[in-house]
Amino acid sequence: TPSPVTVTVTGAGGQIGYALLFRIASGQLLGPGVPIRLRLLEIPQGLKAAEGAALELQDGAFPLLAGVEVTDAASAAFDGVNVAILVGARPRGPGMERGDLLAANGGIFAPQGAAINAGAADDVRIAVVGNPANTNALIASANAPDIPVERFTALTRLDHNRALGQLAAALAVSPGEIRDVTIWGNHSATQFPDVAHATVAGRPVVDALAERLGDAATVRAWITDQFIPRVAKRGAEIIEVRGSSSVASAASATIDHVHDWITGTPHGWTSVALSSDGSYGVPEGLISSFPVRSVDGVWQIVQGLEIDEFSRARIDASVTELTEERDAVLTLGLI
Ligand code: NAX
C-alpha cells in the first residue's frame, strides 16, 4: 500500500467539517486505494466538537483511514500536509463592515498561510472554503512565499454545481449531461455564472433553452433575471428554506474540487478560483474564478473563449469587487 496522504481540515468541528470528514475518510476525496491521515484544526472552543467527530471517524472503521489527530496548533496541523482544506473562518457579525470582516479573517489566514509555508509537503494543495474565500486564499498565499501561488485555490465549485443543477432542472436532463459552464470572479453575489459556452448532450445550452422557452430574447431574459441571480443568491435561498446555511452541498463541492484537481477533469471544464495570470483581463495575482481543466494535477485556465459585451460587464463587476478586497487587505498590511 502507498504511504498515507496527509489531509488537514480547519474548522473541523463546524458544520461543513462534519459533512466533509466522513466523505474524505471513505475515499471520495483522493480515490480508492489511497490511505489518508487526517488532521483536524480547531480553535479551543471548537476542539470538543472536532474530538467528537474524531471519535465517530474511529467508529466508521474506514479501511483507508490511517489516523486522526485533533489540534488547536496550526504548526502541528500543517506539518507535512499534502492537502489543506481551510474551512474555518470568521463569519460576519452584526454591524461588521467589510473591512472588519477582512481584518478578522486576516488574523486567521495570515498565520495559517505562514504555518503552511513552514511545514507543508512539497506537493501541497490548498483549497479555501471559509469566506470571504477568494481574499482569504490571497492572504494565505501572500503569507506563504515559498509555495507557488498556483497551489492556493478558493472554492467556487459549489456555485458551479448550483449552476449545473439549475440548468439540468430547466432542461429536464441530468446534470451529468451538461458541460462547460463557468463561474467567473468572486464567490459572492457579484459572481458571474456563464452559460455562453455550455453544452447539453453536445449542443449549445442556449439552443436547448430556446427550444423549451421560446426564442433567443426569452432565453436571454431567463438567464439575466432568473438563472444568474438564483445561482448567485442560492446561499440565501438555502438559509431561508432550510433555516441553516449550505452544508452538505458545500462539503460535496469541496470533495469535487480537490478530487478533480488531483485526478483530472476528463469531461470538459470546471470552475476554480485561482491566482490570475492576466487571462481574460483579470489583473494578475487576484484570486478569481475561471474556467479550468486539471491536467497532470495542475489547474490550467481554458484559453481563447470569446467574451461578449454581456459577459465582459459581469466579469468586470466581480473583478472590481475582488480588486477592492485586495486593496483593503493591502492597506491592512495582511498581504
Ligand atoms: P461553522 O461555524 O459551523 O464552522 C466553522 C468552524 O471553524 C467552527 O467550528 C469554528 O470554531 C472554526 N474556526 C474558526 N476559526 C478557526 C481557526 N482560526 N482555525 C480553525 N478553526 C477555526 O461554519 P460552516 O457552516 O462549517 O462554514 C464554514 C465556512 O464556509 C464559512 O466561512 C462559510 O461562510 C463558508 N462557506 C463557503 C462556501 C463556498 O462556496 N466557498 C459555501 C458554504 C459556506 O457558506
Residues whose N, C-alpha, C, O or C-beta is under 5 A from the ligand:
A	BS01	NAX	T10 G11 G13 G14 Q15 I16 G17 L41 E42 I43 G46 V87 G88 A89 I108 V128 V129 G130 N131 A133 L155 L158 H187 S246 A250
